[in-house]
Amino acid sequence: MPKYFITGSRVYGPARPDSDLDIMMFEKEAIKLHNLMGDIGVKTELINDGYSGFYITVKGFPKINIITTNDSHVFNQWEFATKEMKKIPPIKDREKRIEQFVSFWHIFDKKK
């Protein structure tokens, strides 16, 4: 069964009206999703912005950002950091929000 979760500002805020929806999943499953979307005519756009993945655009919905990894450790870091971000008040400054998110990755690594 595929494992995935929603992350990003739509989960832990603050989301803007134009914020995308971030979904973290393993690359193998993301490729299947990418191909399936193409098979039914949904536009997908492969990206290279520091993470593997692609965007899905469906008229009337926010852009969906699929973030992928092949590494279970990285997947678990993202999942841990997302859960921890949900526990704290939303951080308005994007750079500070990213900095806090990454700090949770380090906490995850120290727990191992």
N, C-alpha and C positions, 0 to 999 in steps of 0.2 A: 504494500500500500504506500502511495507517495506520501512524503512528509513535507509539509510546508507551513508557513505562518505569515500573517500580515504584520508588517513592521512600519516604521516611519511616522511621520507627523499625523497621519490619519488614526494612528493607534495611541500615541502618547502626546500629541499636540505640540504646539498649536498648529492646526491645519488651516490653510487658507482655502478659499473657494476653488482656486486653481491647482491645489496640491494634488500630486499624483498618488496613486495607491501602490504601495511597495509590497511585493510578495517575495519572500525568500524561499527558494527550493533548490533541490539538487539538480545539477545540470542535465542529467539523463532525463529526468521528468520534464524539465523545462523545454528540452528539445522536442519531446513528444508533444507538448502543448503548443509550441511554436509551429510545428508541422500541422497539427490539427487545425489551428486557427487559419493557417494558409489554405488548407483543404476546403474550408467553408467560406473563404473569401474575406476573412477579417484581416485588416492591415496590421502587420507587425514590422517593427524596425529594429534590426540588430544594433546594439550600442557597444561602444568601447569607451567607458568613462571611469576606468579604474576597477570596475567590477564586471564580471561576465554577465550577459543577460540580454534582454530585449524589452522593447515597449510594445504594448498592445493598445491600439486606439479603437474605440467603439463609439460611434456617434451617440451623444447624450450622456456619456459616462466619463469620469475622470480618466486620464491616461493611466494605464497600468504598467508599472515598472517591475519586471521580473528580474530579481537579483539571484544569481546562481553561484554554486560552488560544487566542487567534487570532494571537498574536505569536511569530514564529519565534525572535526574540531572547530572549524570556522563556522559551520552551521550552528553548532551549539553555543558558540560565543555570541552570535547574532541573536539567538533565541533568548539567552540569558540577559543580554543587554536590553532587549526589547521589554522583557518582563520587569526589569529593574527600572527602566525609564517610565513605565506605567505607574510606578509607586511614588514618583516625585512630582512636584508641580511642573506644569509645562514650562519649558525654557524658550522664550521668544526669540532670542538671538540665535540664528541658525548655526553660526560657527561655534558658539558655546554649547549648543545642543549636541553637535557632532563630537565635540571634545568630551562632553559628559558620557555620551554613548560609548566612545572608545575607552574611557576610563573603566567602564563596566566590563569591557573585554579583558582588561588587565586583572580586574578583581576575579573574574571567572578563571583566568589562568593560574592565579595564586591559590585558588580553592582546590586545584587538582593535585 
